Amino acid sequence: MGTPPGHSPETAILEAIRAVPRGQVAGYGVIARRAGLPGRARLVARILAANEDPGLPWHRIVRSDGRIAFPPGSPGYREQARRLVAEGVPLQGGRVRMPADDGSLDAAIWSPR
């Protein structure tokens, strides 16, 4: 598969992150797959960790089981939880309910929250 022509892996990943709608979440692996980089969830995490764009909706990206990746109680954890709750994402014990994802655009847009 691979990234679209003319896109670096980083650009493709950042575009996939920006495409996650307000009030929804996606896992690192889902973002990698949407960027054309299946199996590169760790690359997504590294790019997020290095990104300094304050407008990037990084808080919408969580582990595949719905958990926030930051250590509980850390400043990053508290900030991500605060942002998710502010967008109406239910959070229980540091975990969100993950949307069904069959890898299709229809599932990404229309799956129930």
N, C-alpha and C positions, 0 to 999 in steps of 0.2 A: 504494500500500500504506500506508505511514505507520506511526507509532507507535500502540500501542493507546490507546483512549480513556482519558483521565485520566492518561496517562503523558507526562512530558516526554521529549524525545530523550535527555537525560542519564540519566534514570531507566531508560529502556528499554535503553540501552547498558550501564549498570552491572549490570542484571539479567541481560543476556546474558553478560556477563563472569563473573558469579557462577555461572552455570549450566554453565560449562565444567568437566567432572569432573576431579578430581585425577588426575594422570598423563597428561593429554591436553592438547592445544594447539589453538588456533584462530587464524586470521588476522584482521587488522583488518577486512578487507572482509566476512568471514564474520560477525563480530560485528555489523557494521553491518546486514547483511541480516537476521540473526536478531532485531535490534531494530526491524525494520520500516523501516530507513533505507538501502536499497540505494544503493551508490555513495558512501557517506559514511565511508569508511575513515579519512580524515584527521580527521574529527570524533571518531572513536573514539580516535585517537592524542592529540588535544588534551584530551579528557576524562580519559584515563589520566594524562597529564602533570600535570594540575591536581589529581588526586584525592589525598587525604591519608588515606584509610581504610586502616589497616595490615592489615585482614583481607581486603581485595580481592585476589583471585588474579591480579593484573596480569601476573605472570610467565608465565602460560599463553597470553598473546597475543603472537604473533610476526608477522613479515612473511609475505606470501602464499607466498614461496618457502621458508619455514621458518627464515629467518635471524633472529637476535636483532637488534632495531632499534638498540640502543645501539652506539656505536663500540667495536670490539674493544679489550679491555684496560681500559675505563672501569669505574668502580665499579658503575654500573648493569648493565653487561654481565656483570661477574663475579657480581653478586648474582642476576641472572636465571638465568644458567647454573647457579649453585649450587642454586637452588630447583628448577629443572627436573630436574636430576640427582637431587636428594633425593626427588623424586616418581617416579623411575624412568623419566623421559623420556630416551631415548638422544640424545646431543648429540655431533656430530662437526663440528669446525671452525666452531663457532658456529651450527650449523644442525640443525634437527630434521626428522624425516620428517613431512610433513603428511598428515593423514587425508584419504581421499577425501571430497568434499563435493558432493553434488548439490543442496544447499539444503533437503533434507528433514530432518525430525526423526529419522527412522529412520537416515539416513546419519550424523547427528551422534552418535547413541547407539550404533549397531551396527557402524560401519565399523571394519575392522581397524586396529590401531595399528602 
